[in-house]
C-alpha cells in the first residue's frame, strides 16, 4: 500500500470514528467505549500528521 493510500485510509478512519461520536450516530456508546474510540482516533490522527510531515521532508 502506498503512503497516499495509507493517508486516505487514516482519514476515512477518522471520519468514521467522528461520525460514531457525532449527534447523528446510530447507536449510543458507553463512556468506556467513547473513551476507547477517542484514544484510537487520537492515535490515527497522530499517524496521519506524521505521514504528512514526512511528505514535507
N, CA, C and O atoms as a CHARMM CRD file, in Angstrom:
* protein
*
  228
    1    1 UNK  N      0.85700  -1.18100   0.00000 PROA 1      0.00000
    2    1 UNK  CA     0.00000   0.00000   0.00000 PROA 1      0.00000
    3    1 UNK  C      0.90200   1.24300   0.00000 PROA 1      0.00000
    4    1 UNK  O      1.85700   1.32600   0.77300 PROA 1      0.00000
    5    2 UNK  N      0.59400   2.18800  -0.86000 PROA 2      0.00000
    6    2 UNK  CA     1.40200   3.39800  -0.93600 PROA 2      0.00000
    7    2 UNK  C      1.09400   4.31100   0.24100 PROA 2      0.00000
    8    2 UNK  O      0.08900   4.14900   0.93300 PROA 2      0.00000
    9    3 UNK  N      1.97400   5.25900   0.44800 PROA 3      0.00000
   10    3 UNK  CA     1.79900   6.18600   1.56800 PROA 3      0.00000
   11    3 UNK  C      0.52700   7.01800   1.39400 PROA 3      0.00000
   12    3 UNK  O     -0.15700   7.32000   2.37200 PROA 3      0.00000
   13    4 UNK  N      0.21300   7.38300   0.16500 PROA 4      0.00000
   14    4 UNK  CA    -1.01600   8.14500  -0.09500 PROA 4      0.00000
   15    4 UNK  C     -2.23600   7.31100   0.27200 PROA 4      0.00000
   16    4 UNK  O     -3.18100   7.81900   0.87600 PROA 4      0.00000
   17    5 UNK  N     -2.21800   6.02800  -0.09400 PROA 5      0.00000
   18    5 UNK  CA    -3.33800   5.14200   0.24500 PROA 5      0.00000
   19    5 UNK  C     -3.48700   5.00200   1.76000 PROA 5      0.00000
   20    5 UNK  O     -4.60400   4.96900   2.27700 PROA 5      0.00000
   21    6 UNK  N     -2.35800   4.92000   2.46900 PROA 6      0.00000
   22    6 UNK  CA    -2.40200   4.82500   3.92800 PROA 6      0.00000
   23    6 UNK  C     -2.99200   6.09600   4.53600 PROA 6      0.00000
   24    6 UNK  O     -3.76600   6.03400   5.49200 PROA 6      0.00000
   25    7 UNK  N     -2.62500   7.23800   3.98100 PROA 7      0.00000
   26    7 UNK  CA    -3.16200   8.50300   4.49500 PROA 7      0.00000
   27    7 UNK  C     -4.66400   8.59100   4.23600 PROA 7      0.00000
   28    7 UNK  O     -5.41400   9.05600   5.09500 PROA 7      0.00000
   29    8 UNK  N     -5.10600   8.15200   3.06700 PROA 8      0.00000
   30    8 UNK  CA    -6.53700   8.15000   2.76300 PROA 8      0.00000
   31    8 UNK  C     -7.28200   7.22800   3.72500 PROA 8      0.00000
   32    8 UNK  O     -8.36300   7.57100   4.20400 PROA 8      0.00000
   33    9 UNK  N     -6.70400   6.05700   4.00900 PROA 9      0.00000
   34    9 UNK  CA    -7.33300   5.11200   4.93200 PROA 9      0.00000
   35    9 UNK  C     -7.41500   5.71600   6.33200 PROA 9      0.00000
   36    9 UNK  O     -8.42600   5.55200   7.01600 PROA 9      0.00000
   37   10 UNK  N     -6.36900   6.40900   6.76200 PROA 10     0.00000
   38   10 UNK  CA    -6.38200   7.05300   8.07200 PROA 10     0.00000
   39   10 UNK  C     -7.44000   8.15100   8.12700 PROA 10     0.00000
   40   10 UNK  O     -8.13800   8.29500   9.13100 PROA 10     0.00000
   41   11 UNK  N     -7.55800   8.91400   7.06500 PROA 11     0.00000
   42   11 UNK  CA    -8.56800   9.97600   7.03200 PROA 11     0.00000
   43   11 UNK  C     -9.97600   9.38800   7.07800 PROA 11     0.00000
   44   11 UNK  O    -10.85100   9.92600   7.75700 PROA 11     0.00000
   45   12 UNK  N    -10.20100   8.28200   6.35600 PROA 12     0.00000
   46   12 UNK  CA   -11.51000   7.61900   6.39700 PROA 12     0.00000
   47   12 UNK  C    -11.81700   7.08800   7.78700 PROA 12     0.00000
   48   12 UNK  O    -12.94900   7.17800   8.26000 PROA 12     0.00000
   49   13 UNK  N    -10.78900   6.52600   8.44700 PROA 13     0.00000
   50   13 UNK  CA   -10.96300   6.00700   9.80300 PROA 13     0.00000
   51   13 UNK  C    -11.34200   7.13600  10.76200 PROA 13     0.00000
   52   13 UNK  O    -12.20100   6.96100  11.62700 PROA 13     0.00000
   53   14 UNK  N    -10.70100   8.28800  10.60400 PROA 14     0.00000
   54   14 UNK  CA   -11.03600   9.44100  11.44100 PROA 14     0.00000
   55   14 UNK  C    -12.47400   9.89800  11.19600 PROA 14     0.00000
   56   14 UNK  O    -13.21500  10.16900  12.14100 PROA 14     0.00000
   57   15 UNK  N    -12.85400   9.97900   9.94400 PROA 15     0.00000
   58   15 UNK  CA   -14.21100  10.39700   9.59000 PROA 15     0.00000
   59   15 UNK  C    -15.25100   9.43900  10.15800 PROA 15     0.00000
   60   15 UNK  O    -16.25300   9.86300  10.73300 PROA 15     0.00000
   61   16 UNK  N    -15.00100   8.14300   9.99200 PROA 16     0.00000
   62   16 UNK  CA   -15.94200   7.13800  10.50100 PROA 16     0.00000
   63   16 UNK  C    -16.05100   7.21600  12.01900 PROA 16     0.00000
   64   16 UNK  O    -17.14700   7.13700  12.57400 PROA 16     0.00000
   65   17 UNK  N    -14.91900   7.37000  12.68400 PROA 17     0.00000
   66   17 UNK  CA   -14.92600   7.45900  14.13700 PROA 17     0.00000
   67   17 UNK  C    -15.65000   8.69700  14.64000 PROA 17     0.00000
   68   17 UNK  O    -16.40400   8.63000  15.61100 PROA 17     0.00000
   69   18 UNK  N    -15.42300   9.81500  13.98900 PROA 18     0.00000
   70   18 UNK  CA   -16.11800  11.04600  14.38200 PROA 18     0.00000
   71   18 UNK  C    -17.61700  10.92500  14.14600 PROA 18     0.00000
   72   18 UNK  O    -18.41500  11.45600  14.91900 PROA 18     0.00000
   73   19 UNK  N    -17.99500  10.23900  13.09400 PROA 19     0.00000
   74   19 UNK  CA   -19.41600  10.01600  12.81700 PROA 19     0.00000
   75   19 UNK  C    -20.05100   9.19700  13.94700 PROA 19     0.00000
   76   19 UNK  O    -21.18800   9.45100  14.34600 PROA 19     0.00000
   77   20 UNK  N    -19.29800   8.20800  14.46000 PROA 20     0.00000
   78   20 UNK  CA   -19.81900   7.38700  15.56000 PROA 20     0.00000
   79   20 UNK  C    -19.97500   8.19300  16.84800 PROA 20     0.00000
   80   20 UNK  O    -20.78900   7.84300  17.70200 PROA 20     0.00000
   81   21 UNK  N    -19.20000   9.27100  16.99200 PROA 21     0.00000
   82   21 UNK  CA   -19.29800  10.11400  18.18400 PROA 21     0.00000
   83   21 UNK  C    -20.27300  11.26600  18.00900 PROA 21     0.00000
   84   21 UNK  O    -20.70500  11.86700  18.99200 PROA 21     0.00000
   85   22 UNK  N    -20.62100  11.57600  16.78000 PROA 22     0.00000
   86   22 UNK  CA   -21.42100  12.75400  16.46800 PROA 22     0.00000
   87   22 UNK  C    -22.88800  12.64400  16.86500 PROA 22     0.00000
   88   22 UNK  O    -23.35300  11.59300  17.30600 PROA 22     0.00000
   89   23 UNK  N    -23.60600  13.75400  16.69900 PROA 23     0.00000
   90   23 UNK  CA   -25.00900  13.80500  17.10600 PROA 23     0.00000
   91   23 UNK  C    -25.93600  12.93700  16.25600 PROA 23     0.00000
   92   23 UNK  O    -27.03000  12.59100  16.70200 PROA 23     0.00000
   93   24 UNK  N    -25.52300  12.58500  15.05500 PROA 24     0.00000
   94   24 UNK  CA   -26.37700  11.77400  14.17700 PROA 24     0.00000
   95   24 UNK  C    -26.00600  10.29600  14.23200 PROA 24     0.00000
   96   24 UNK  O    -26.31600   9.54300  13.30800 PROA 24     0.00000
   97   25 UNK  N    -25.35500   9.88500  15.29100 PROA 25     0.00000
   98   25 UNK  CA   -24.91900   8.48500  15.40500 PROA 25     0.00000
   99   25 UNK  C    -26.13000   7.55900  15.49000 PROA 25     0.00000
  100   25 UNK  O    -27.21100   7.95600  15.92500 PROA 25     0.00000
  101   26 UNK  N    -25.92100   6.33100  15.06700 PROA 26     0.00000
  102   26 UNK  CA   -26.99800   5.34200  15.05300 PROA 26     0.00000
  103   26 UNK  C    -27.17500   4.73600  16.44300 PROA 26     0.00000
  104   26 UNK  O    -28.30200   4.52000  16.88800 PROA 26     0.00000
  105   27 UNK  N    -26.05800   4.46100  17.13100 PROA 27     0.00000
  106   27 UNK  CA   -26.09800   3.79300  18.42800 PROA 27     0.00000
  107   27 UNK  C    -25.34200   4.63500  19.44300 PROA 27     0.00000
  108   27 UNK  O    -24.26700   5.15000  19.13800 PROA 27     0.00000
  109   28 UNK  N    -25.88300   4.78200  20.63700 PROA 28     0.00000
  110   28 UNK  CA   -25.18900   5.49300  21.71300 PROA 28     0.00000
  111   28 UNK  C    -24.07900   4.59900  22.25500 PROA 28     0.00000
  112   28 UNK  O    -24.28100   3.40500  22.47500 PROA 28     0.00000
  113   29 UNK  N    -22.91000   5.18900  22.46600 PROA 29     0.00000
  114   29 UNK  CA   -21.78100   4.44000  23.00100 PROA 29     0.00000
  115   29 UNK  C    -21.68300   4.65200  24.50400 PROA 29     0.00000
  116   29 UNK  O    -22.03000   5.71600  25.01700 PROA 29     0.00000
  117   30 UNK  N    -21.21000   3.63500  25.19900 PROA 30     0.00000
  118   30 UNK  CA   -20.97100   3.78800  26.63200 PROA 30     0.00000
  119   30 UNK  C    -19.77800   4.72500  26.82300 PROA 30     0.00000
  120   30 UNK  O    -19.02100   4.97600  25.88600 PROA 30     0.00000
  121   31 UNK  N    -19.62100   5.23000  28.02500 PROA 31     0.00000
  122   31 UNK  CA   -18.49900   6.13100  28.32300 PROA 31     0.00000
  123   31 UNK  C    -17.18300   5.41700  28.04200 PROA 31     0.00000
  124   31 UNK  O    -16.26800   6.00000  27.46000 PROA 31     0.00000
  125   32 UNK  N    -17.08900   4.16200  28.45200 PROA 32     0.00000
  126   32 UNK  CA   -15.86000   3.39800  28.23700 PROA 32     0.00000
  127   32 UNK  C    -15.55200   3.26600  26.74300 PROA 32     0.00000
  128   32 UNK  O    -14.41600   3.49100  26.32400 PROA 32     0.00000
  129   33 UNK  N    -16.54200   2.90800  25.95200 PROA 33     0.00000
  130   33 UNK  CA   -16.34400   2.76100  24.50800 PROA 33     0.00000
  131   33 UNK  C    -16.00900   4.10000  23.85500 PROA 33     0.00000
  132   33 UNK  O    -15.19600   4.15900  22.93200 PROA 33     0.00000
  133   34 UNK  N    -16.64000   5.17900  24.33600 PROA 34     0.00000
  134   34 UNK  CA   -16.35900   6.50800  23.78800 PROA 34     0.00000
  135   34 UNK  C    -14.90600   6.89500  24.04200 PROA 34     0.00000
  136   34 UNK  O    -14.22600   7.39900  23.14900 PROA 34     0.00000
  137   35 UNK  N    -14.43400   6.65800  25.26500 PROA 35     0.00000
  138   35 UNK  CA   -13.03900   6.98300  25.59700 PROA 35     0.00000
  139   35 UNK  C    -12.07300   6.13900  24.77700 PROA 35     0.00000
  140   35 UNK  O    -11.04000   6.63100  24.32500 PROA 35     0.00000
  141   36 UNK  N    -12.40800   4.87600  24.58800 PROA 36     0.00000
  142   36 UNK  CA   -11.58000   3.98200  23.78500 PROA 36     0.00000
  143   36 UNK  C    -11.52000   4.46400  22.33700 PROA 36     0.00000
  144   36 UNK  O    -10.44900   4.48000  21.73100 PROA 36     0.00000
  145   37 UNK  N    -12.65000   4.84900  21.79200 PROA 37     0.00000
  146   37 UNK  CA   -12.71100   5.34400  20.41700 PROA 37     0.00000
  147   37 UNK  C    -11.92000   6.64100  20.26900 PROA 37     0.00000
  148   37 UNK  O    -11.21000   6.82700  19.28100 PROA 37     0.00000
  149   38 UNK  N    -12.04000   7.53300  21.24100 PROA 38     0.00000
  150   38 UNK  CA   -11.30100   8.79200  21.19400 PROA 38     0.00000
  151   38 UNK  C     -9.80000   8.53100  21.20900 PROA 38     0.00000
  152   38 UNK  O     -9.05800   9.18700  20.47800 PROA 38     0.00000
  153   39 UNK  N     -9.34000   7.58900  22.02300 PROA 39     0.00000
  154   39 UNK  CA    -7.92000   7.23900  22.06000 PROA 39     0.00000
  155   39 UNK  C     -7.45800   6.69000  20.70900 PROA 39     0.00000
  156   39 UNK  O     -6.37000   7.02500  20.23900 PROA 39     0.00000
  157   40 UNK  N     -8.28600   5.84800  20.08800 PROA 40     0.00000
  158   40 UNK  CA    -7.94500   5.31100  18.77000 PROA 40     0.00000
  159   40 UNK  C     -7.87300   6.41800  17.72000 PROA 40     0.00000
  160   40 UNK  O     -6.97500   6.42700  16.87900 PROA 40     0.00000
  161   41 UNK  N     -8.82400   7.35000  17.77500 PROA 41     0.00000
  162   41 UNK  CA    -8.83300   8.45200  16.80900 PROA 41     0.00000
  163   41 UNK  C     -7.63200   9.35900  17.00100 PROA 41     0.00000
  164   41 UNK  O     -7.06300   9.84200  16.02200 PROA 41     0.00000
  165   42 UNK  N     -7.23400   9.60000  18.24600 PROA 42     0.00000
  166   42 UNK  CA    -6.04500  10.41300  18.50900 PROA 42     0.00000
  167   42 UNK  C     -4.81000   9.74500  17.92400 PROA 42     0.00000
  168   42 UNK  O     -3.96300  10.40600  17.32400 PROA 42     0.00000
  169   43 UNK  N     -4.71100   8.43600  18.10000 PROA 43     0.00000
  170   43 UNK  CA    -3.58100   7.69300  17.55200 PROA 43     0.00000
  171   43 UNK  C     -3.55600   7.77900  16.02500 PROA 43     0.00000
  172   43 UNK  O     -2.50100   7.99000  15.42800 PROA 43     0.00000
  173   44 UNK  N     -4.71200   7.61500  15.40500 PROA 44     0.00000
  174   44 UNK  CA    -4.80800   7.69900  13.94900 PROA 44     0.00000
  175   44 UNK  C     -4.47200   9.10300  13.45700 PROA 44     0.00000
  176   44 UNK  O     -3.79000   9.26000  12.44400 PROA 44     0.00000
  177   45 UNK  N     -4.94300  10.11400  14.16400 PROA 45     0.00000
  178   45 UNK  CA    -4.64000  11.49200  13.78200 PROA 45     0.00000
  179   45 UNK  C     -3.13900  11.75900  13.88200 PROA 45     0.00000
  180   45 UNK  O     -2.57300  12.44800  13.03300 PROA 45     0.00000
  181   46 UNK  N     -2.50000  11.22300  14.90400 PROA 46     0.00000
  182   46 UNK  CA    -1.04800  11.39400  15.04600 PROA 46     0.00000
  183   46 UNK  C     -0.30200  10.70300  13.91200 PROA 46     0.00000
  184   46 UNK  O      0.67300  11.24300  13.39000 PROA 46     0.00000
  185   47 UNK  N     -0.76100   9.50100  13.52500 PROA 47     0.00000
  186   47 UNK  CA    -0.13600   8.79300  12.40000 PROA 47     0.00000
  187   47 UNK  C     -0.25800   9.61300  11.12100 PROA 47     0.00000
  188   47 UNK  O      0.70200   9.74800  10.36300 PROA 47     0.00000
  189   48 UNK  N     -1.45300  10.16000  10.89200 PROA 48     0.00000
  190   48 UNK  CA    -1.68600  10.94500   9.68600 PROA 48     0.00000
  191   48 UNK  C     -0.80500  12.19600   9.68500 PROA 48     0.00000
  192   48 UNK  O     -0.23400  12.54900   8.65400 PROA 48     0.00000
  193   49 UNK  N     -0.69500  12.85400  10.81600 PROA 49     0.00000
  194   49 UNK  CA     0.16100  14.04100  10.92200 PROA 49     0.00000
  195   49 UNK  C      1.62500  13.68000  10.65500 PROA 49     0.00000
  196   49 UNK  O      2.33100  14.42500   9.97500 PROA 49     0.00000
  197   50 UNK  N      2.08200  12.54700  11.18300 PROA 50     0.00000
  198   50 UNK  CA     3.45800  12.10000  10.94200 PROA 50     0.00000
  199   50 UNK  C      3.68800  11.80700   9.45900 PROA 50     0.00000
  200   50 UNK  O      4.74200  12.13500   8.91400 PROA 50     0.00000
  201   51 UNK  N      2.70600  11.19400   8.81400 PROA 51     0.00000
  202   51 UNK  CA     2.82800  10.90000   7.38800 PROA 51     0.00000
  203   51 UNK  C      2.89000  12.19300   6.56500 PROA 51     0.00000
  204   51 UNK  O      3.65800  12.28300   5.60700 PROA 51     0.00000
  205   52 UNK  N      2.10300  13.16500   6.93000 PROA 52     0.00000
  206   52 UNK  CA     2.11800  14.44100   6.21400 PROA 52     0.00000
  207   52 UNK  C      3.42200  15.17700   6.44400 PROA 52     0.00000
  208   52 UNK  O      3.96100  15.79300   5.52400 PROA 52     0.00000
  209   53 UNK  N      3.93600  15.11800   7.66900 PROA 53     0.00000
  210   53 UNK  CA     5.24100  15.72300   7.96600 PROA 53     0.00000
  211   53 UNK  C      6.33900  15.07500   7.13000 PROA 53     0.00000
  212   53 UNK  O      7.23600  15.76100   6.63900 PROA 53     0.00000
  213   54 UNK  N      6.26900  13.75600   6.96800 PROA 54     0.00000
  214   54 UNK  CA     7.27400  13.02800   6.19300 PROA 54     0.00000
  215   54 UNK  C      7.24900  13.44600   4.72500 PROA 54     0.00000
  216   54 UNK  O      8.28600  13.43700   4.06200 PROA 54     0.00000
  217   55 UNK  N      6.07700  13.81000   4.21400 PROA 55     0.00000
  218   55 UNK  CA     5.98500  14.26600   2.82900 PROA 55     0.00000
  219   55 UNK  C      6.69000  15.60700   2.63400 PROA 55     0.00000
  220   55 UNK  O      7.24500  15.87500   1.56900 PROA 55     0.00000
  221   56 UNK  N      6.66500  16.43800   3.66100 PROA 56     0.00000
  222   56 UNK  CA     7.28800  17.75900   3.57300 PROA 56     0.00000
  223   56 UNK  C      8.80600  17.66700   3.66000 PROA 56     0.00000
  224   56 UNK  O      9.50500  18.54900   3.16100 PROA 56     0.00000
  225   57 UNK  N      9.32600  16.61800   4.28300 PROA 57     0.00000
  226   57 UNK  CA    10.77400  16.49300   4.50000 PROA 57     0.00000
  227   57 UNK  C     11.50900  16.15500   3.24500 PROA 57     0.00000
  228   57 UNK  O     12.73200  16.01600   3.26300 PROA 57     0.00000
